[in-house]
């Protein structure tokens, strides 16, 4: 929720492993740490730019490095989705994290007052009403 005066809280998909039958790399998405939930970006020896979501697989002998991003980021932009009658609107956001990664996710909390662009947001785990991690 972004009811705090100087901080919005952003939720992104819960921690899980991604596996692929094609490659040899299974990436983690998020990890709980003492300072808070962090997202995991990756870079490989052939692709030095950080990538989020992390690489699902790599080919050949590429070495993969995991880099923690978060738990705090800066709100770059957001939009409110109005799915239709009987369904509550929700916000989707793009957030900038150090060291230079922009990630997409849901923005928790009331939609009024509107969240401020360039405000600080925090990654938090969240589950949908049916218990499915989001």
N, C-alpha and C positions, 0 to 999 in steps of 0.2 A: 504494500500500500504506500502511496506517496503522500500520506497525511502529515509527514514530518516536514517542518518548515524548509529544511535545506537538503532533503534527501528523498529521492524516489526509490522504490524497490522494484526491480525487474525480475520476472521469472522467466527462465529458459528451460528447455527440456531437462528432466532429472538425470542423474548419473546413470550411465549404462555403458555396456560395451557394444561396439559395432563389429560384426565379423563378416567376412566375405569369403566365399568359396573360390574366388578367382585369385586373390593375392595372398601374401604371407603376413599381413599386418592387421591387427585388430586394435582399433583406437578407442581410448576412453573419451567420453564427452565432458564429464564434470567430475570433480573430486571435492569432498568436504574437507576443509582445512581449518585450523584454529582461527584464522582471521575471517573465515566465511567460505561459502561455496565458490569455487573457481571453475572456469571453463578451461578446456584443454585445446590448444591449437597445436598444429604440427608443422614441421618443415623437414624436407629431406635433403640429402646431399646433392641431388640434382635440381631441387626446387627450393631456393633459399628463402623465398617469401613465406611468411607465416600464413597458414591456411586454417580457417574455421568455417564449417565443421572440419574436424581433423580428417586426414587421409584415411580412407577405409582400407586401402591396400597399396602396396608399392610393387614395382617390378624389379627384377634383377637384384643387384647388390646395394641398392639405395639404403643408406642409414637414415633412420627417422628419429627426430628429436621432438619430445613433447615439451610444450611451453605453457605454463599456467597464465591465464589472463583473468583479471578480476581480483577480488570479488567486487571491486567498485569500477564503474565506468561512467561515461558522460553521454547523456541523451543527445543523439544526433538529430533524429526526427521520429515521428510516430504518426499513426493514423488510427481512426476509430472505425471498427467494422460493425455494421448493423446487419446481422444475419437474417432478420425477418421477425414477423409477429411471434410473440411468446418466447423469444430468445433474447437474452440480455446482450447489449453491445459490449465489445471488448476492444482493447487497444493493442496494436502491434508496433514494435519499436525497433529502430536501428540504434545501436549503442557502440561508442568508440571505447576500446580498451587499450591500455598500454600492454605491449609495445607495438602499437600500430595495427590493431585488428578491429574490424567493424563486424559486429554480430547482430543477428536478427532474433527476436523473441517476443513473447507477450509481456505487456506492462500491467502489473497488478495494481489494484486500488480503484478508488472512485474516479470517474472521468471528469468530475467537476470538483474543484477548479481544475482547469487544464494543466497538465504537467508542463514545466518550463523547459524549453530547449536549452541545452548546455547545463542542465541540472545533474547532480550526481545520482546515480542509480546503483543498486546492489543486486547481485545475482542471488536468488533464493530458489530452493527446490519447491515444486508445486505439483499437485495432482488434480486432475479433473474431478468433477462431482462423482463419477463412477469409480474413482480410485486409480485410473490410468495415469501414469506419469506423463507430464506434458513438457 
